[in-house]
Amino acid sequence: MINLFNSMEGNGIVADCNVFNILIDAYAKCGMMHEAMLIFTKMREQGVSPNVCTYATVIAALCRMGRLSDAMGKLNEMIATGLQPDVAIYTSLIQGFCTHGDLGKVKELVSEMMNKGMPRPNIVFFSSVINSLCKEGRVTDVHSIFDLAINIGERPDVITFTSLIDGYCLVGKMDKAFKVLDDMVSAGIEPDVYTYTTLLDGYSRNGRIDDGLTLFSEMMHKKIKPTTATYGTLLNGLFRAWRTASAKKMIHEMIESGTTVSLSIYAIILEGLRRNNCTDEAITLFQKVRAMNIKLDVAILNTMINAMFKVQRREEANDLFASISASGLVPNASTYRTMITNLLKEGLVEEAENMLSSMEKSCCAPDSRLINDTIRILLEQGEVVKAGNYMSRVDGKSISLEASTTSLLIRLFSREGKYREKIKLLPVKYQFFGGATVE
């Protein structure tokens, strides 16, 4: 784009404010704020005055980057030139100060807007800010913004309350999440299926499945129809709690209710059965799903590869791995980890190393978890030299030794360890484990 701009200059075409605005906006959206400000300076040098749109673009970009002092500087600069900020500029500033925790400044900006007769930010705007911050786990900041919205006369809606509930669920504060539900009802706003599903997901993820089932009963009593996502959340929680019989009962209830059993539900059921040692049932269900001609995703195939290895059906696991590429899908890090760790557990080190080589050739770099799994399995099998080769990959940055790996090294190579005489086979930087003692 800058080349086109330069060619305009070379051909004697004078850029106007709109051209400069387009350039500034393009650089700002790419996070190239230094370049954007150079264009802003060049604009003035060429005698082109920035307009409200120019300042709106610059201020919005600075706010997104957290450079609120600079953003306020540009606001003051534009006012000094006789330009008045519009709603878009105030909205960018308010969102910036909400995001970075200066609610005093937010109140000040809202007051300015109202004094100028501008429409203040509405609950849709605040709900959006609340939702974004909740996803980051900043629920304390969120509650302050929630209170601020009420104080300036906005009435929270079902989306606002649900976002706040989600925030508390994400940080594991389930009692506070439930209190928000109570506050919601007290405010005369009826929770919908998405509100209940959000809270159910929190209970499931935080190991409080009985509270989740109680809430589900309350939801059904209120004649709120569960969605596929609602059932998926509960099934996940039941399987995680090893309540396989209850999970199976819920599957039947779901089918009888006419709720769609989607691919994501099959994924939850298959993984739950596999994890809870119902591998044969998982394989039987998988065969039925395949017969339906449903296009499977990588997550389900990864689950079933693991299941096949679990019951010593390695050839079928290999066939499933081959079917991923044959189906137009791409093996992911989880696929390779499943294959490599299972091959290692079966003592097929060469095949595992070939799989690792294929992984790297496909531009899927082995992560810290895979390298640690590999080191531990090889050490437990007495493959000290091969384990040492993988320990050489540990850089302390993208790949670090996990606590369980360090613990195993101490146990095996300490003064009392069974491999203490092989300590010299490890990379030099790890030979200090030979002087460790097991407490």
C-alpha positions in Angstrom: 0.0 0.0 0.0 2.8 2.4 0.8 4.3 1.7 -2.6 1.1 2.8 -4.2 1.1 5.9 -2.1 4.7 6.7 -3.1 3.8 6.2 -6.8 1.0 8.7 -6.4 3.5 11.2 -5.1 5.9 10.4 -8.0 3.2 11.0 -10.5 2.3 14.4 -9.0 -1.0 13.2 -7.4 -1.6 15.0 -4.2 -3.0 12.8 -1.4 -6.0 14.2 0.4 -7.2 13.5 4.0 -9.1 10.4 2.9 -6.0 8.8 1.5 -4.0 9.5 4.6 -6.8 8.1 6.8 -6.8 4.9 4.8 -3.1 4.5 5.3 -3.2 5.3 9.0 -6.1 2.9 9.5 -4.3 0.0 7.6 -1.1 0.4 9.7 -3.0 0.8 12.9 -5.1 -2.4 12.3 -1.8 -4.3 11.7 -0.4 -3.1 15.0 2.2 -1.0 13.2 1.6 2.1 15.3 5.0 3.6 14.7 4.4 3.6 11.0 0.8 4.9 11.5 2.2 7.9 13.4 4.8 8.6 10.8 2.0 8.9 8.2 0.1 11.1 10.7 3.1 13.4 10.9 3.7 13.4 7.1 0.1 14.3 6.6 0.5 17.5 8.5 3.9 18.2 6.9 2.1 18.2 3.5 -0.4 20.7 4.7 -3.3 18.2 5.1 -5.2 18.8 8.3 -6.4 15.6 10.2 -10.2 15.4 10.5 -12.4 13.7 13.2 -12.0 10.4 11.3 -8.2 10.6 11.5 -8.2 11.2 15.2 -10.8 8.5 15.8 -8.6 6.0 14.0 -5.5 7.0 15.9 -7.2 7.1 19.3 -8.9 3.7 18.8 -5.6 2.1 17.9 -3.8 3.6 20.9 -6.6 2.5 23.2 -6.4 -1.1 21.9 -2.7 -1.1 22.7 -3.3 0.2 26.2 -1.6 3.5 25.4 -4.3 5.5 27.1 -2.1 8.5 28.1 -1.2 8.9 24.4 -4.8 8.5 23.4 -5.9 11.3 25.8 -3.1 13.4 24.4 -4.5 13.0 20.9 -8.0 13.9 22.3 -6.7 17.1 23.8 -4.7 17.9 20.6 -7.8 17.5 18.4 -9.9 19.7 20.7 -7.1 22.4 20.6 -7.4 22.4 16.8 -11.2 23.1 17.0 -12.4 19.6 16.3 -15.0 18.0 18.6 -14.7 14.3 19.5 -17.7 12.2 18.3 -19.4 9.2 19.9 -16.9 6.8 18.3 -14.0 8.5 19.9 -15.6 8.6 23.4 -16.6 4.9 23.0 -13.0 3.9 22.2 -11.7 5.8 25.2 -14.3 4.4 27.5 -13.6 0.8 26.3 -9.9 1.4 26.8 -10.3 2.7 30.3 -12.7 -0.1 31.2 -10.2 -2.7 29.9 -7.3 -1.2 31.8 -9.2 -0.6 35.1 -9.5 3.2 35.4 -13.3 3.4 36.1 -12.9 7.0 37.5 -11.9 8.1 34.0 -14.8 6.1 32.5 -17.3 8.0 34.7 -15.7 11.3 33.7 -15.9 10.5 30.0 -19.5 9.3 30.3 -20.4 12.6 32.1 -18.8 14.6 29.3 -20.8 12.7 26.7 -24.1 13.3 28.5 -23.3 17.0 29.1 -22.7 17.3 25.3 -26.1 15.7 24.6 -24.5 12.5 23.1 -26.0 9.1 23.7 -24.1 7.4 26.5 -22.8 3.8 26.0 -25.7 1.4 26.4 -25.9 -2.0 28.0 -25.0 -3.7 24.8 -21.6 -1.9 24.8 -21.0 -2.7 28.5 -22.0 -6.4 28.0 -19.5 -6.6 25.2 -16.7 -5.2 27.5 -17.8 -7.5 30.3 -17.8 -10.5 28.1 -14.3 -9.8 26.8 -12.8 -9.3 30.3 -14.5 -12.4 31.6 -12.8 -14.5 28.9 -9.5 -13.2 30.3 -10.5 -14.2 33.9 -10.7 -10.5 35.1 -14.0 -11.0 36.9 -13.1 -8.5 39.7 -12.8 -5.7 37.2 -15.9 -6.9 35.4 -18.1 -6.6 38.5 -16.9 -3.0 38.9 -17.9 -2.2 35.3 -21.2 -4.1 35.9 -21.9 -1.8 38.9 -20.9 1.3 36.9 -23.4 0.4 34.2 -26.2 0.3 36.7 -25.0 3.5 38.4 -25.3 5.5 35.1 -28.8 4.2 34.6 -28.3 1.1 32.3 -30.3 -2.0 33.1 -28.3 -5.2 32.7 -29.9 -7.8 30.5 -29.7 -11.6 30.2 -26.5 -11.4 28.2 -24.8 -9.1 30.8 -25.7 -11.5 33.7 -24.7 -14.6 31.7 -21.3 -13.1 30.9 -20.7 -12.3 34.6 -21.7 -15.8 35.6 -19.3 -17.2 32.9 -16.5 -15.0 34.4 -17.0 -16.4 37.9 -17.2 -20.0 36.5 -13.9 -19.6 34.6 -12.1 -18.7 37.8 -13.8 -21.4 39.8 -15.9 -19.1 42.0 -19.1 -21.1 41.7 -20.9 -19.8 44.8 -20.5 -16.2 43.4 -21.7 -17.4 40.0 -24.8 -18.9 41.6 -25.4 -15.6 43.5 -25.3 -13.7 40.2 -28.1 -16.1 39.0 -30.1 -15.2 42.2 -29.5 -11.5 41.6 -30.6 -11.9 38.0 -33.9 -13.4 39.1 -34.4 -10.8 41.8 -33.9 -8.1 39.2 -36.8 -9.5 37.2 -34.7 -11.0 34.4 -35.4 -14.7 33.7 -32.4 -16.8 33.0 -32.5 -18.5 29.6 -31.0 -21.9 28.5 -27.7 -20.3 27.7 -27.5 -18.9 31.3 -28.2 -22.3 32.7 -25.8 -24.0 30.4 -23.0 -21.6 31.3 -23.5 -22.3 35.0 -23.8 -26.1 34.4 -20.5 -26.0 32.5 -19.0 -24.2 35.5 -20.2 -26.9 37.9 -19.1 -29.7 35.6 -15.6 -28.3 35.1 -15.1 -27.5 38.8 -16.0 -31.0 39.9 -19.4 -30.1 41.4 -21.6 -32.3 39.2 -24.2 -32.9 41.9 -24.9 -29.2 42.1 -25.1 -29.2 38.3 -27.7 -31.9 38.3 -29.7 -30.0 40.9 -29.6 -26.9 38.7 -30.6 -29.0 35.7 -33.7 -30.3 37.6 -34.6 -26.7 38.4 -34.2 -25.7 34.8 -36.4 -28.6 33.6 -39.0 -27.7 36.3 -39.1 -24.2 34.8 -39.9 -25.8 31.4 -36.6 -24.5 29.8 -35.7 -27.0 27.1 -32.1 -28.1 27.2 -30.0 -27.7 24.0 -27.4 -30.1 22.6 -24.7 -28.0 24.4 -26.6 -28.4 27.7 -26.5 -32.1 27.5 -22.9 -32.1 26.3 -21.9 -30.1 29.4 -23.6 -32.5 31.8 -22.3 -35.6 30.0 -18.8 -34.3 30.2 -19.2 -33.6 33.9 -20.6 -37.1 34.6 -17.9 -38.9 32.7 -15.2 -36.8 34.5 -16.7 -37.8 37.8 -16.7 -41.5 36.8 -20.5 -41.6 36.9 -20.7 -43.7 33.7 -24.1 -45.2 34.5 -25.6 -41.8 35.1 -24.1 -40.5 31.9 -25.6 -43.4 29.9 -29.0 -42.6 31.5 -28.7 -39.0 30.4 -27.8 -40.1 26.9 -31.1 -42.0 26.7 -33.0 -39.0 28.2 -31.4 -36.8 25.5 -32.4 -39.1 22.7 -36.0 -39.4 24.0 -36.3 -35.6 24.3 -35.6 -35.3 20.5 -32.5 -33.3 21.1 -30.0 -33.6 18.2 -27.1 -35.9 19.0 -24.3 -33.9 17.2 -20.8 -34.9 16.4 -19.6 -33.0 19.5 -21.8 -35.2 21.7 -20.5 -38.4 20.1 -16.9 -37.0 20.8 -17.8 -36.5 24.5 -19.4 -40.0 24.8 -16.6 -41.8 23.1 -13.9 -40.0 25.1 -15.9 -40.6 28.3 -16.3 -44.3 27.7 -12.6 -44.7 26.8 -11.4 -42.7 29.8 -13.7 -44.7 32.1 -12.4 -48.1 31.0 -15.5 -48.9 28.8 -13.3 -49.2 25.8 -15.2 -52.1 24.1 -18.4 -50.0 24.3 -16.6 -47.0 22.8 -15.4 -49.1 19.9 -18.9 -50.5 19.3 -20.4 -47.0 19.3 -17.7 -45.8 17.0 -18.5 -48.5 14.5 -22.1 -47.4 14.6 -21.2 -43.8 14.1 -19.0 -44.7 11.1 -21.9 -46.6 9.6 -24.0 -43.5 9.7 -21.6 -41.9 7.2 -21.0 -38.9 9.5 -17.9 -37.0 8.6 -15.6 -37.5 11.6 -13.2 -35.0 13.0 -9.6 -35.4 14.2 -10.6 -35.2 17.9 -12.8 -38.4 17.6 -10.2 -40.2 15.6 -7.6 -39.4 18.2 -9.8 -40.8 20.9 -10.4 -44.0 19.0 -6.7 -44.4 18.2 -6.0 -44.2 21.9 -8.9 -46.7 22.5 -7.5 -49.2 20.0 -4.0 -49.1 21.6 -5.6 -49.6 25.0 -7.0 -53.0 24.0 -3.9 -54.0 22.0 -5.4 -53.5 18.6 -2.4 -51.7 17.2 -3.1 -52.4 13.5 -6.5 -50.8 13.8 -4.9 -47.8 15.5 -2.5 -47.5 12.6 -5.4 -47.8 10.1 -7.2 -45.0 11.9 -4.1 -42.8 11.8 -3.8 -43.4 8.1 -7.5 -42.6 7.6 -7.0 -39.1 8.9 -5.0 -38.0 5.9 -7.1 -40.2 3.6 -10.2 -38.3 4.7 -8.7 -34.9 3.9 -8.0 -34.1 7.6 -4.6 -33.2 9.1 -3.1 -35.0 12.1 -2.6 -32.5 15.0 -0.2 -32.5 17.9 -2.6 -34.6 20.0 -2.7 -37.2 17.2 1.1 -37.5 17.1 1.4 -37.6 20.9 -1.2 -40.4 21.1 0.6 -42.4 18.4 4.2 -41.8 19.7 3.5 -42.4 23.4 1.6 -45.6 22.7 4.2 -46.9 20.3 6.9 -46.2 23.0 4.8 -48.0 25.6 4.8 -51.1 23.4 8.5 -50.9 23.1 8.4 -49.9 19.4 11.0 -47.1 19.8 12.1 -47.0 16.1 8.5 -46.7 14.9 7.9 -44.0 17.5 11.0 -42.1 16.3 9.9 -42.4 12.7 6.5 -41.0 13.7 8.2 -38.1 15.5 10.2 -37.4 12.3 7.0 -37.4 10.3 5.5 -35.0 12.8 8.4 -32.5 12.3 8.3 -32.8 8.6 4.6 -31.9 8.6 5.5 -28.6 10.4 4.0 -29.8 13.7 6.7 -29.2 16.3 6.7 -31.6 19.3 5.6 -29.7 22.4 6.9 -29.8 25.9 4.3 -32.3 27.0 5.3 -34.8 24.3 9.0 -34.5 25.0 8.4 -35.1 28.7 6.2 -38.1 28.0 8.8 -39.5 25.7 11.7 -39.0 28.3 9.7 -40.6 31.1 8.6 -43.7 29.0 12.2 -44.3 27.8 13.7 -43.9 31.2 11.2 -46.3 32.7 12.1 -48.8 30.0 15.8 -48.4 30.7 16.6 -46.6 27.4 18.9 -44.1 29.1 20.8 -43.0 26.0 17.7 -42.4 24.0 16.1 -40.5 26.9 19.2 -38.4 27.1 18.8 -37.5 23.4 15.4 -36.1 24.0 16.6 -34.3 27.2 19.0 -32.4 24.9 15.9 -30.8 23.3 14.9 -29.2 26.6 15.7 -25.5 26.2 13.9 -24.1 29.2 11.8 -21.9 26.9 9.3 -23.7 24.7 10.3 -27.1 26.2 10.9 -27.5 30.0 11.3 -30.4 32.3 8.0 -31.1 34.1 8.0 -31.8 37.8 7.1 -35.5 37.2 10.1 -35.9 34.9 12.5 -34.2 37.4 11.1 -36.4 40.2 11.7 -39.6 38.0 15.3 -38.5 37.3 16.0 -38.0 40.9 14.5 -41.4 41.8 16.4 -43.2 39.1 19.8 -41.5 39.2 20.2 -40.4 42.8 22.7 -42.2 45.1 20.1 -44.8 45.9 18.7 -45.0 42.3 18.9 -48.1 40.2 20.5 -46.2 37.2 23.0 -44.2 39.3 25.9 -46.0 37.4 24.5 -44.8 34.1 24.4 -41.1 35.0 27.3 -40.4 32.6 25.0 -41.4 29.7 22.8 -38.3 30.3 23.7 -34.9 28.8 26.3 -33.2 31.0 24.0 -30.5 32.3 21.8 -33.2 33.9 24.5 -35.3 35.5 24.1 -33.4 38.8 21.1 -35.7 39.4 23.7 -38.3 40.4 24.4 -36.3 43.6 20.8 -36.0 44.6 19.2 -37.8 47.5 15.6 -39.1 47.7 13.8 -37.7 50.7 
